[in-house]
Amino acid sequence: MSMIIDERLRRKIATQSGLSIIGVLGILIAAKQRNLIESVKPLLDSLIQETGFWIEEKLYKEVLHIVGEAL
């Protein structure tokens, strides 16, 4: 049995409940800034290649810039 998760609905419910929202990219950025991971790019590339994670190229470059790994 598979379950479809409506991400937008869950985000809306969380926001209405007063919870903060952070996605995968935010987690990677925070982990790098807290020195929990050495590099974001290989993890992000792995997500894209192995799981089909989709990210707009502009956002991809922005994330790498934020963590000091600009191309």
MOHU-V193058 format. One line per field, one symbol per residue. ss: DSSP state (@ for helix, = for strand, . for the rest). A space follows every 10 residues. Layout:
BEGIN
ss=???
END
This chain:
BEGIN
ss=......@@@@ @@@@@@.... ...@@@@@@@ @@@....... @@@@@@@@@@ @.....@@@@ @@@@@@.... .
END
